[in-house]
Structure formats: structure tokens, C-alpha cells
């Protein structure tokens, strides 16, 4: 086993389910009541919130920590292998393959043939293509062992014709898997040469004609790739259509949903996003119910999807300009995210805090909004996640200080905001204009008439920047906030007018 560098051991232990951890401790103890050094090290790492090797070196039981870590890493993997042996189709088919080899060695060819037929069918049902080709190969090998007495030449020919037909299905799936790999690589970059590579992939006959996909596995790749590409080029109705067919494919094969519930959840989340963009908000409830009803294989998957769902539901309320309902739910949602902090992706967490800050801003709860903004700024684990959000957070914080009439904090924070945004190269014209205004004009506004004139001038400048595509930031409508100041209305009232 290669050496587990840095915090690989930490990541592995933190990824384990509570039941897997209990099993490991029993497995590693080997029936002994006294905890051995592997269990002690396991528990020491398990307690850490961030990996800290120095604190481990101080433990009395630790000698030769690098060696101890590597042996524990191997032991954890072995225990996970044993624990999941009966739960995974991979493990089941691997075990069946071993049984087939034993029967062939014992020259029990008829028994091994029966087992191969069952294993092939199970491989097809579960889209386990690599196992399928292995069992197909062993079936071909059996033909060299059997006694052909009483078997007609035509029957032998038919057997190999069937094998060739099954191989063509496997080859089709392999071709689609190659397309999926190349598509994902280009899609993650989404610019320049990669964008051209995507267009070229989508011109492949396999991605033009649905009939070319000969198995559910291949059809899933066809529909998902077409949905993502349609979304990328801005054809949301077509993306929605492909994604709907994808969900129908998943739901038509329960094995898909049982084997890969995370993918099913992802397609349903995309469904929610497309319905929001197409203004089909009345149809959102059904997709949310389906996601909540999914039985995930691990608690990590359950936390991951439900954390994303929290942000999606908040976005749904925001699109309906309902900021009261989600405000009541924020504390409950934050408790869920905090309790499962190790399993929640950092990007999901920062989006939650950002949405929460916007909700409280819209409700004119300035202190609560500022609290959520600070949770983004002061959280060390979020400092390099989504720098675009971090920059917008600095801007909203200035608006909060303006609303709270904290002139001393405003002046100090303007300098910090400028330095931070400039450091991350997000200093767009819209930010420069706003920062200059707050620095030069905010303290000079005394009367309502002065506010109207100053904010109207700022609004005109920002609208010009937006028209020129010069750094308009999504997530917060600064122009709507300015218009509210000019017309002496609430931020939400202006948002409602704009939506209508």
C-alpha cells in the first residue's frame, strides 16, 4: 500500500459512517478488551476538527507515527472492505467471480456455467460493464473445456454469435463512457479550446441520435450530456426537456435509483433549477418531495443533498420575493449545517450564509444580516472558497453599515473592501464606482433631497456599467437598493415592481 501522505488518514476517517467506525473498533480490537495503539490513534484522529499531526506526536502510545499512520490506513481500508462486502454489488460480483474460479479449478464446468449466467444477468441489470465482460470471457473459456459430444456445429456457432452480440453492447457502452470522460473534462473548463472541444463532441453521431445508445447506461450519458450542453449554450427549454427524459429513464429502472441515488438527486435538483428559470414555480414541490424521499446509501450523501436543497429552497423563496418564510427557517437550517459541518461542502456553506445575509437585508434586519456576513469573513475554512462571493459580501457589508448609520465603521471598511477586492482581481467598474461614492459622498448626505440626488447619480452610473457588461454581479441587486433610496420605498417593494 502506498504511503498515506499529509491528512489522507484524517480524510478517510472523517468520511466514515458511525456504523463503520463502530465496526472498525471491533475489527481492530480483535476481541481484546484493552484498546491497542491502532484504535487509540483512530480515536485521536476522529476527535480532531482539523488535522493536527503535532498533537498526535504528544500522545503516549505514539512511536514512529508515519509507520503507525500507514498501518492504520491499511487497517481501516480492510475493515471497510469487510463491512461493505455484503452491501455492494461490486463486492457481490467480485465474490461470485472467485466462486466461479474455484468451480472451474474443480472441473465442475456445468456448475460454473450456471453461476456465470446468473452473474452476467446481474451485471447487465446493475450496469456493471467491467464485470460483464469478465464473465463473458470466462463463458468463452468454458467452451474450450466442455465435452462437445452430441452438440451440433450450428449450436457452437450460435453460442459465439450470442457472445459477439453481447460484446457489441459492451463496446457501445465503452464508447459512451469515453464520450462522458472527454465531455466532463471539457465541460469543467468551459472556455476557449475546451468550448470548441465540447461542440465537437456533441457533433458525434452517438450524441446526435438517441437510437445509437443501446443500453440504459449509454442512454443516461446521452441525455445528461445533451442537457448540460443545452444549458451551457443558453437553450434552457431544450436542457429542461433532456433532463426530464433523464429523470423518466431513472424512474423507469429502480436499480438506477437504488445503485446511484446521488445521481438521481442531482437530476432532480437540475429539474428545480430549470423550472425556476422557466417560471414554472408551481411545479417545484413535486421535485422537492422526490428528493426528500430518496434513501441514500450513506449519511454523507444524505447531508450533501439536503444541504444543497436548503440553498435551493431559499433561492425558490427569493425568486418569489418571499423573505419572511425563509428567515424563520434560517436557524433550523444553520443547526443542520453546523451539526454536519465535516460533511457539508464549503461552497454549499458559503452560499447558505450569503443567502441568509440577503434575506435579512431584505427584511431590514441589519444586525442579523451583518452577523451572517461576518460568518463568511471570519470562517478560516471559507477564506479561499468563491472569492466572487467574498467580494460581494464586502460590498453588502458597506451597505449594511450605511443603513445602520455606522459612519466610523463604514470609513474603515471601505479601505478594507478596496484592498480585498483588488487582491482577488474582482475590482470591476461597478465596485469602483460604488466604493468611491461611499467614500466621498456617504458622510455628506444629510437631507432626503441630497440622498435622492446622490443616489440617482450613482444609479445612472451603475446602470451604464451594467449595460456595458462591466462587472455586473449576480446575487444582489444593487440598483434596486439605490432606487429604493431614491423613491423612499423598501428594497423588497422595488424588487416586486421589477419582477412585475
C-alpha positions as CSV (number, residue, x, y, z in Angstrom):
1,X,0.0,0.0,0.0
2,X,1.4,3.4,-0.9
3,X,2.2,5.8,1.9
4,X,-0.7,7.9,3.1
5,X,0.7,11.4,2.9
6,X,-0.5,14.6,4.8
7,X,-4.0,14.2,6.1
8,X,-5.2,11.2,4.0
9,X,-5.8,9.2,7.1
10,X,-7.8,12.1,8.6
11,X,-10.0,12.4,5.4
12,X,-10.6,8.7,5.3
13,X,-11.7,8.5,9.0
14,X,-13.9,11.6,8.6
15,X,-15.6,10.1,5.6
16,X,-16.7,7.0,7.6
17,X,-20.3,6.5,8.8
18,X,-20.9,6.0,12.6
19,X,-21.7,2.3,12.0
20,X,-18.4,1.9,10.0
21,X,-16.4,3.4,12.9
22,X,-18.0,1.1,15.4
23,X,-17.2,-1.9,13.2
24,X,-13.6,-0.8,12.8
25,X,-13.0,-0.6,16.5
26,X,-14.4,-4.1,16.9
27,X,-12.4,-5.3,13.9
28,X,-9.1,-3.7,15.0
29,X,-9.5,-4.8,18.7
30,X,-9.6,-8.5,17.6
31,X,-11.6,-9.5,20.6
32,X,-9.3,-7.8,23.1
33,X,-10.9,-5.5,25.8
34,X,-7.8,-3.3,26.0
35,X,-7.5,-0.7,23.2
36,X,-4.5,-1.3,21.0
37,X,-2.4,1.6,19.5
38,X,-4.4,1.4,16.2
39,X,-7.7,2.0,18.0
40,X,-6.2,4.7,20.1
41,X,-4.7,6.6,17.1
42,X,-8.0,6.1,15.3
43,X,-9.9,7.8,18.2
44,X,-7.3,10.6,18.5
45,X,-7.7,11.5,14.8
46,X,-11.5,11.1,15.0
47,X,-11.7,13.7,17.7
48,X,-9.8,16.3,15.6
49,X,-11.8,19.0,13.8
50,X,-8.7,19.9,11.6
51,X,-5.8,17.5,11.1
52,X,-3.0,18.3,13.6
53,X,0.0,15.9,13.5
54,X,1.8,17.8,16.3
55,X,-0.8,16.9,18.8
56,X,-0.7,13.3,17.8
57,X,3.1,13.2,18.4
58,X,2.4,14.1,22.0
59,X,0.2,11.0,22.7
60,X,2.0,8.5,25.0
61,X,1.1,5.5,22.8
62,X,2.7,7.0,19.6
63,X,6.1,5.7,18.4
64,X,7.1,6.1,14.7
65,X,4.0,8.0,13.8
66,X,4.4,7.8,10.0
67,X,4.6,4.0,10.2
68,X,1.7,3.8,12.6
69,X,-0.5,6.1,10.4
70,X,0.2,3.9,7.3
71,X,-0.6,0.7,9.1
72,X,-3.8,2.2,10.5
73,X,-4.7,3.5,7.0
74,X,-4.4,-0.1,5.6
75,X,-6.4,-1.5,8.6
76,X,-9.2,1.0,8.1
77,X,-9.5,0.0,4.4
78,X,-9.5,-3.7,5.2
79,X,-12.3,-3.1,7.8
80,X,-14.3,-1.1,5.3
81,X,-13.9,-3.9,2.7
82,X,-15.3,-6.5,5.2
83,X,-18.0,-4.2,6.4
84,X,-19.3,-3.4,2.9
85,X,-18.8,-6.9,1.5
86,X,-22.5,-7.8,1.6
87,X,-23.8,-4.3,0.8
88,X,-22.3,-3.5,-2.6
89,X,-23.0,-5.1,-6.0
90,X,-19.2,-4.7,-6.7
91,X,-18.3,-6.8,-3.7
92,X,-21.0,-9.3,-4.6
93,X,-19.9,-9.8,-8.2
94,X,-16.2,-10.0,-7.1
95,X,-17.1,-12.7,-4.7
96,X,-19.1,-14.6,-7.4
97,X,-16.1,-14.3,-9.7
98,X,-14.0,-16.1,-7.0
99,X,-16.6,-18.8,-6.7
100,X,-16.6,-19.4,-10.5
101,X,-12.8,-19.7,-10.5
102,X,-13.0,-22.3,-7.7
103,X,-15.6,-24.3,-9.6
104,X,-13.5,-24.2,-12.9
105,X,-10.4,-25.4,-11.0
106,X,-12.5,-28.3,-9.6
107,X,-13.6,-29.0,-13.2
108,X,-17.3,-28.5,-12.2
109,X,-18.0,-26.8,-15.5
110,X,-21.8,-27.2,-15.5
111,X,-22.0,-25.6,-12.1
112,X,-19.7,-22.7,-13.1
113,X,-21.7,-22.2,-16.3
114,X,-24.9,-21.8,-14.2
115,X,-23.2,-19.3,-11.9
116,X,-21.8,-17.3,-14.9
117,X,-25.3,-17.0,-16.5
118,X,-26.7,-15.6,-13.2
119,X,-23.7,-13.2,-12.8
120,X,-23.9,-12.0,-16.4
121,X,-27.6,-11.1,-15.9
122,X,-26.9,-9.3,-12.6
123,X,-24.0,-7.4,-14.3
124,X,-26.4,-6.2,-17.0
125,X,-29.2,-5.3,-14.5
126,X,-26.8,-3.2,-12.5
127,X,-24.8,-1.8,-15.5
128,X,-21.6,-3.3,-14.2
129,X,-19.9,-3.5,-17.6
130,X,-16.4,-4.4,-16.5
131,X,-17.7,-7.4,-14.6
132,X,-20.0,-8.3,-17.5
133,X,-17.0,-8.5,-19.9
134,X,-15.1,-10.6,-17.4
135,X,-18.0,-13.1,-17.0
136,X,-18.4,-13.2,-20.8
137,X,-14.7,-14.0,-21.2
138,X,-15.0,-16.9,-18.7
139,X,-18.0,-18.2,-20.5
140,X,-16.0,-18.3,-23.7
141,X,-13.2,-20.1,-21.9
142,X,-15.7,-22.7,-20.7
143,X,-16.3,-23.7,-24.3
144,X,-12.7,-24.9,-24.5
145,X,-13.2,-27.2,-21.6
146,X,-16.6,-28.8,-22.3
147,X,-17.2,-32.2,-24.0
148,X,-18.8,-31.3,-27.4
149,X,-20.2,-34.8,-27.8
150,X,-23.8,-34.5,-29.1
151,X,-23.5,-30.7,-29.7
152,X,-24.1,-29.7,-33.3
153,X,-21.8,-27.3,-35.1
154,X,-24.7,-24.9,-35.6
155,X,-25.1,-24.7,-31.8
156,X,-21.5,-23.8,-31.3
157,X,-21.8,-21.1,-34.0
158,X,-24.9,-19.8,-32.2
159,X,-23.1,-19.6,-28.9
160,X,-20.2,-17.5,-30.3
161,X,-22.7,-15.3,-32.2
162,X,-24.5,-14.6,-28.9
163,X,-21.2,-13.7,-27.3
164,X,-20.3,-11.3,-30.2
165,X,-23.8,-9.6,-29.8
166,X,-23.2,-9.2,-26.1
167,X,-19.8,-7.8,-26.8
168,X,-21.2,-5.1,-29.2
169,X,-23.4,-3.9,-26.3
170,X,-20.3,-3.6,-24.1
171,X,-18.4,-1.8,-26.9
172,X,-21.3,0.7,-27.3
173,X,-21.3,1.4,-23.5
174,X,-17.5,1.8,-23.6
175,X,-17.8,4.3,-26.5
176,X,-20.3,6.3,-24.5
177,X,-18.1,6.1,-21.4
178,X,-15.2,7.6,-23.4
179,X,-17.5,10.4,-24.6
180,X,-18.6,11.0,-21.0
181,X,-14.9,11.3,-19.8
182,X,-14.0,13.8,-22.6
183,X,-17.2,15.8,-22.2
184,X,-16.6,16.1,-18.4
185,X,-13.0,17.3,-18.9
186,X,-14.0,20.0,-21.4
187,X,-17.2,20.9,-19.5
188,X,-15.3,21.7,-16.3
189,X,-13.1,24.2,-18.1
190,X,-15.8,25.7,-20.4
191,X,-13.7,28.2,-22.2
192,X,-11.7,28.7,-25.4
193,X,-10.4,25.4,-26.8
194,X,-12.4,23.4,-24.3
195,X,-15.6,25.0,-25.5
196,X,-14.7,24.1,-29.1
197,X,-13.9,20.5,-27.9
198,X,-17.4,20.3,-26.4
199,X,-19.0,21.4,-29.6
200,X,-17.0,18.8,-31.5
201,X,-18.1,16.1,-29.0
202,X,-21.8,17.0,-29.5
203,X,-21.4,16.6,-33.3
204,X,-20.5,12.9,-32.8
205,X,-23.3,10.7,-34.2
206,X,-23.5,8.9,-30.8
207,X,-24.6,12.3,-29.3
208,X,-27.0,13.3,-32.1
209,X,-29.1,10.1,-32.4
210,X,-30.7,8.7,-29.2
211,X,-31.2,5.4,-31.1
212,X,-27.4,4.9,-31.1
213,X,-27.4,4.4,-27.3
214,X,-28.0,0.6,-26.9
215,X,-28.2,0.3,-23.1
216,X,-29.7,2.3,-20.2
217,X,-26.1,3.3,-19.2
218,X,-25.4,4.7,-22.7
219,X,-28.8,6.5,-22.8
220,X,-28.1,8.2,-19.4
221,X,-24.9,9.6,-20.8
222,X,-26.6,10.8,-24.0
223,X,-29.4,12.6,-22.2
224,X,-27.2,14.1,-19.4
225,X,-24.5,15.4,-21.8
226,X,-27.2,16.9,-24.1
227,X,-28.9,18.6,-21.1
228,X,-25.7,20.1,-19.8
229,X,-24.6,21.3,-23.2
230,X,-28.0,22.8,-24.0
231,X,-27.8,24.6,-20.6
232,X,-24.3,25.8,-21.4
233,X,-25.3,27.4,-24.8
234,X,-28.4,29.0,-23.1
235,X,-31.1,26.8,-24.5
236,X,-32.9,26.2,-21.2
237,X,-36.1,24.8,-22.7
238,X,-34.1,22.1,-24.5
239,X,-32.0,21.4,-21.4
240,X,-35.2,21.0,-19.4
241,X,-36.6,18.6,-22.0
242,X,-33.4,16.4,-21.9
243,X,-33.3,16.4,-18.1
244,X,-37.0,15.5,-17.9
245,X,-36.3,12.5,-20.1
246,X,-33.3,11.6,-17.9
247,X,-35.4,11.6,-14.8
248,X,-38.0,9.4,-16.5
249,X,-35.2,7.0,-17.5
250,X,-34.0,6.8,-13.9
251,X,-37.5,6.3,-12.6
252,X,-38.2,3.5,-15.1
253,X,-35.3,1.5,-13.7
254,X,-35.5,1.2,-9.9
255,X,-32.0,-0.3,-9.9
256,X,-30.6,3.0,-11.2
257,X,-32.2,4.9,-8.2
258,X,-31.0,2.2,-5.7
259,X,-27.5,2.0,-7.1
260,X,-26.9,5.7,-7.6
261,X,-29.4,7.8,-5.6
262,X,-26.9,10.7,-5.7
263,X,-27.2,11.0,-9.5
264,X,-31.0,10.8,-9.3
265,X,-31.0,13.6,-6.7
266,X,-28.7,15.7,-9.0
267,X,-31.0,15.4,-11.9
268,X,-34.0,16.4,-9.7
269,X,-32.0,19.4,-8.5
270,X,-31.3,20.4,-12.1
271,X,-35.1,20.0,-12.7
272,X,-35.8,22.5,-10.0
273,X,-33.3,25.0,-11.4
274,X,-34.8,24.7,-14.9
275,X,-38.3,25.1,-13.6
276,X,-37.3,28.3,-11.8
277,X,-35.7,29.7,-14.9
278,X,-38.8,28.8,-17.0
279,X,-41.1,30.4,-14.3
280,X,-42.7,27.0,-13.6
281,X,-42.7,27.6,-9.9
282,X,-45.9,25.8,-9.2
283,X,-44.3,22.6,-10.3
284,X,-41.4,22.7,-7.9
285,X,-43.0,21.0,-5.0
286,X,-43.1,17.6,-6.7
287,X,-39.3,17.6,-7.3
288,X,-38.5,18.6,-3.8
289,X,-40.7,15.8,-2.4
290,X,-38.9,13.3,-4.6
291,X,-35.5,14.4,-3.3
292,X,-36.7,14.2,0.3
293,X,-38.0,10.7,-0.3
294,X,-34.6,9.4,-1.6
295,X,-32.9,6.7,0.5
296,X,-29.2,7.4,0.4
297,X,-26.5,4.8,0.9
298,X,-24.5,6.9,3.3
299,X,-25.2,9.7,5.8
300,X,-22.6,11.8,3.9
301,X,-24.7,11.7,0.7
302,X,-27.9,12.5,2.7
303,X,-26.2,15.5,4.3
304,X,-24.7,16.7,1.0
305,X,-28.0,16.6,-0.9
306,X,-30.1,18.1,1.9
307,X,-27.6,20.9,2.4
308,X,-27.9,21.7,-1.3
309,X,-31.7,21.5,-1.0
310,X,-31.6,24.1,1.8
311,X,-30.0,26.6,-0.6
312,X,-32.3,25.7,-3.4
313,X,-35.4,26.2,-1.3
314,X,-34.1,29.5,-0.1
315,X,-33.5,30.5,-3.7
316,X,-37.1,29.5,-4.6
317,X,-38.4,31.8,-1.9
318,X,-36.2,34.5,-3.1
319,X,-37.5,34.2,-6.7
320,X,-41.0,34.5,-5.2
321,X,-39.8,37.6,-3.2
322,X,-40.8,35.9,0.0
323,X,-38.1,36.7,2.5
324,X,-40.2,36.2,5.7
325,X,-40.7,32.4,5.4
326,X,-37.0,31.5,4.9
327,X,-36.0,34.0,7.6
328,X,-37.9,31.8,10.1
329,X,-36.2,28.7,8.9
330,X,-32.6,30.0,8.9
331,X,-31.8,29.0,12.5
332,X,-33.1,25.4,11.9
333,X,-31.1,25.1,8.6
334,X,-28.0,26.5,10.2
335,X,-28.2,24.0,13.0
336,X,-28.3,21.1,10.5
337,X,-25.3,22.5,8.6
338,X,-23.3,23.1,11.9
339,X,-24.1,19.6,13.2
340,X,-22.9,18.1,10.0
341,X,-20.1,20.5,9.3
342,X,-17.5,17.9,8.4
343,X,-19.8,16.5,5.7
344,X,-21.0,19.8,4.2
345,X,-19.1,21.2,1.2
346,X,-17.5,24.6,1.8
347,X,-19.2,26.1,-1.3
348,X,-22.6,25.0,0.0
349,X,-21.9,26.6,3.4
350,X,-20.8,29.9,2.0
351,X,-23.8,30.1,-0.3
352,X,-26.1,29.4,2.7
353,X,-24.5,32.3,4.7
354,X,-24.7,34.6,1.7
355,X,-28.4,33.8,1.0
356,X,-29.1,34.3,4.7
357,X,-27.4,37.7,4.7
358,X,-29.5,38.8,1.7
359,X,-32.7,37.5,3.3
360,X,-32.1,39.5,6.5
361,X,-31.0,42.5,4.4
362,X,-34.3,42.4,2.5
363,X,-36.2,42.2,5.8
364,X,-34.2,45.2,7.0
365,X,-32.7,43.2,9.9
366,X,-29.3,44.9,9.6
367,X,-27.7,43.3,12.6
368,X,-28.7,39.7,11.6
369,X,-27.5,40.4,8.0
370,X,-24.2,41.6,9.4
371,X,-23.9,38.5,11.5
372,X,-24.2,36.2,8.5
373,X,-21.7,38.3,6.5
374,X,-19.2,38.0,9.4
375,X,-19.6,34.3,9.4
376,X,-18.3,34.2,5.9
377,X,-15.5,36.7,6.5
378,X,-14.3,35.2,9.8
379,X,-14.5,31.5,8.9
380,X,-11.0,30.3,8.1
381,X,-12.2,27.3,6.1
382,X,-14.2,29.6,3.7
383,X,-11.4,32.2,3.0
384,X,-10.4,30.8,-0.4
385,X,-13.9,29.5,-1.4
386,X,-15.8,31.5,-4.0
387,X,-13.8,34.7,-3.9
388,X,-16.6,36.3,-6.1
389,X,-19.0,35.9,-3.2
390,X,-16.4,37.2,-0.7
391,X,-16.1,40.4,-2.7
392,X,-19.8,40.9,-2.9
393,X,-20.0,40.2,0.9
394,X,-17.6,43.2,1.4
395,X,-19.9,45.4,-0.7
396,X,-23.1,44.4,1.1
397,X,-21.4,44.9,4.5
398,X,-20.8,48.6,3.5
399,X,-24.5,49.0,2.6
400,X,-25.4,47.4,6.0
401,X,-23.2,50.0,7.8
402,X,-24.7,52.8,5.7
403,X,-28.2,51.6,6.7
404,X,-27.2,51.3,10.4
405,X,-25.6,54.8,10.1
406,X,-22.3,53.5,11.4
407,X,-20.1,56.1,9.7
408,X,-16.9,55.2,11.6
409,X,-17.2,51.5,10.6
410,X,-18.1,52.5,7.1
411,X,-15.0,54.6,6.5
412,X,-12.7,51.9,7.9
413,X,-14.4,49.1,6.0
414,X,-14.3,50.9,2.6
415,X,-10.5,50.7,2.7
416,X,-10.5,47.0,3.7
417,X,-13.1,46.2,1.0
418,X,-11.0,48.0,-1.7
419,X,-7.8,46.1,-0.7
420,X,-9.6,42.8,-0.6
421,X,-11.4,43.1,-3.9
422,X,-8.3,44.4,-5.6
423,X,-6.2,41.5,-4.3
424,X,-8.6,39.0,-5.9
425,X,-8.7,41.0,-9.1
426,X,-12.5,41.5,-8.9
427,X,-12.2,45.3,-8.9
428,X,-14.8,45.9,-11.6
429,X,-16.2,49.4,-12.6
430,X,-19.4,48.7,-10.6
431,X,-17.3,48.2,-7.5
432,X,-15.0,51.2,-8.1
433,X,-18.0,53.5,-8.7
434,X,-19.8,52.3,-5.5
435,X,-16.7,52.4,-3.3
436,X,-15.8,55.9,-4.5
437,X,-19.4,57.1,-3.8
438,X,-19.5,55.6,-0.3
439,X,-16.0,57.1,0.5
440,X,-16.7,60.6,-0.9
441,X,-20.5,61.1,-0.5
442,X,-22.0,59.0,2.2
443,X,-20.9,61.2,5.1
444,X,-22.1,64.3,3.2
445,X,-25.7,63.2,2.8
446,X,-27.8,65.0,5.4
447,X,-31.2,65.7,3.9
448,X,-33.6,63.5,1.9
449,X,-33.1,65.7,-1.2
450,X,-29.4,65.2,-1.0
451,X,-29.9,61.5,-0.8
452,X,-32.2,61.5,-3.9
453,X,-29.8,63.5,-6.0
454,X,-26.7,61.5,-4.9
455,X,-28.3,58.1,-5.3
456,X,-29.9,58.9,-8.6
457,X,-26.5,59.9,-10.0
458,X,-24.9,56.7,-8.6
459,X,-27.7,54.6,-10.1
460,X,-27.2,56.1,-13.5
461,X,-23.5,55.3,-13.4
462,X,-24.0,51.8,-12.3
463,X,-26.7,51.1,-14.9
464,X,-24.2,52.3,-17.5
465,X,-21.6,49.9,-16.2
466,X,-24.2,47.0,-16.3
467,X,-25.2,47.8,-19.9
468,X,-21.5,47.7,-20.9
469,X,-21.1,44.3,-19.2
470,X,-18.6,45.8,-17.0
471,X,-18.8,43.6,-13.9
472,X,-22.5,43.2,-13.0
473,X,-22.6,40.9,-10.0
474,X,-25.4,38.4,-9.5
475,X,-26.9,37.6,-6.2
476,X,-27.7,41.1,-5.0
477,X,-29.5,43.8,-7.0
478,X,-27.6,47.0,-6.0
479,X,-29.5,49.1,-8.5
480,X,-32.8,48.1,-6.8
481,X,-31.4,49.1,-3.5
482,X,-30.4,52.6,-4.9
483,X,-33.9,53.0,-6.5
484,X,-35.5,52.3,-3.1
485,X,-33.4,55.1,-1.6
486,X,-34.3,57.5,-4.4
487,X,-38.1,56.7,-4.3
488,X,-38.3,56.3,-0.5
489,X,-39.5,52.7,-0.8
490,X,-38.3,49.4,0.7
491,X,-35.9,47.2,-1.2
492,X,-38.5,44.5,-1.4
493,X,-41.1,46.8,-2.9
494,X,-38.7,47.8,-5.7
495,X,-37.9,44.1,-6.3
496,X,-41.6,43.3,-6.6
497,X,-42.1,46.1,-9.1
498,X,-39.2,44.9,-11.2
499,X,-40.5,41.4,-11.3
500,X,-43.9,42.5,-12.4
